[in-house]
Amino acid sequence: MTLTFCLFFFQVVTGATDGIGRAYAEELASHGLNIVLISRSPYKLQNVAAEIESQYKVKTKIIDVDFTSGIEIYDRIKKEIEGLEIGVLINNVGMSYAYPEYLAEVPNATEFSQSLINCNVVSVTQMCILVLRQMVERKKGLILNVSSASAVLPTPLMTMYSSTKAYVYKFSEDLALEYAPFGITIQCVLPGFVVSKMSRYKKPAFRIPLPRDFVRGHMRTLGLEFASAGFWVHKILLGYYTKLNTVSPSTVVNVTFTNLSGTRQRALRRLQMQREQQENGIDTAKDK
Ligand SMILES: NC(=O)c1ccc[n+]([C@@H]2O[C@H](COP(=O)([O-])OP(=O)(O)OC[C@H]3O[C@@H](n4cnc5c(N)ncnc54)[C@H](OP(=O)(O)O)[C@@H]3O)[C@@H](O)[C@H]2O)c1
């Protein structure tokens, strides 16, 4: 799918100052496309926008909002993008658990669940509502909704996160059918692990690409796949686990449960150590 129709438009990327979102913003800018960057931290937005403008000679606009907040932020976003033609919307912003945990044991579970739903579910829905009318009028537009492989694989101990991503998957699937007759392409992206703050993977490995490599891999699937794991290794792994899950669900559950339990134990040990060090007056800042 070619994006030349977007040349004089703006493309909106949420969660655009880091990780996968920043990589999408840079990839679009590298094709000469103007970008609206929406994220939380104003200083990071200003820095990333300045870097993108000077490197790719495109226009940028920044909007600082916290997607964990209530519905009122969409009035502001609506005002900020009023008058702009939006060619591409990338709903990338998302948050996850600090560490895998049993539902009732998640710290501040009640507030956390509301923030998670606002950030991962409400943002995708509201941003689509904001741009779809103008895309329909123009009979052209592309929306990418970033879900996660956890949407379709068993993910115990991250239940709330994976369920928000399952919403994104189903929402995208039906919305794509609803708007295809109007010339709008809607694709769901289902990444496995990618190097980022959220994943806590700091170095790339065979199955853990850098955001830039993930995004470049995914962009090759535009218009070809309704739902895409993007990166080729993730596609193979997702295909393998999904098939295995239909043949032997218990194997997949055992693998994910064991992995996530291990991560949980390590996180709890680290938190316990930090608590003990704080009680003993030891500065833990450099360990974080
Ligand atoms: N990385 C993975 O392994 C992986 C795997 C599967 C799916 N995903 C999905 O991919 C998407 C991007 O993840 P990532 O790993 O690239 O994350 P990341 O590196 O942590 O970056 C998140 C971006 O979103 C912004 N953001 C976070 N919370 C926000 C909030 N409440 N309001 C506004 N902006 C906020 C951050 O801004 P600040 O820098 O200002 O905080 C940052 O720009 C998410 O939807 C995630 O669920 C990631």
The ligand as an ORCA input file, in Angstrom:
! r2SCAN-3c Opt
* xyz 0 1
  N       7.394     -3.497     23.570
  C       6.781     -4.668     23.466
  O       7.405     -5.730     23.679
  C       5.324     -4.725     23.060
  C       4.760     -5.996     22.796
  C       3.421     -6.056     22.420
  C       2.664     -4.905     22.300
  N       3.234     -3.693     22.570
  C       2.391     -2.495     22.448
  O       3.068     -1.517     21.681
  C       2.693     -0.213     22.106
  C       3.935      0.617     22.375
  O       4.683     -0.018     23.388
  P       6.226      0.349     23.655
  O       6.841     -0.885     24.183
  O       6.806      1.032     22.499
  O       6.055      1.377     24.884
  P       7.092      2.432     25.489
  O       8.469      2.262     24.931
  O       6.922      2.360     26.957
  O       6.539      3.847     24.939
  C       5.270      4.234     25.285
  C       4.951      5.577     24.651
  O       3.627      5.921     25.035
  C       3.652      7.103     25.828
  N       2.734      6.955     26.932
  C       2.755      5.994     27.886
  N       1.735      6.184     28.734
  C       1.081      7.293     28.317
  C      -0.044      7.992     28.785
  N      -0.696      7.621     29.879
  N      -0.445      9.087     28.113
  C       0.202      9.513     27.019
  N       1.277      8.887     26.514
  C       1.722      7.790     27.168
  C       5.062      7.239     26.317
  O       5.299      8.608     26.604
  P       6.283      9.026     27.808
  O       7.633      8.662     27.301
  O       6.077     10.453     27.982
  O       5.905      8.184     28.971
  C       5.841      6.705     25.128
  O       5.931      7.667     24.120
  C       1.802     -0.404     23.326
  O       0.453     -0.316     22.950
  C       2.122     -1.822     23.788
  O       1.062     -2.423     24.469
  C       4.551     -3.571     22.955
*
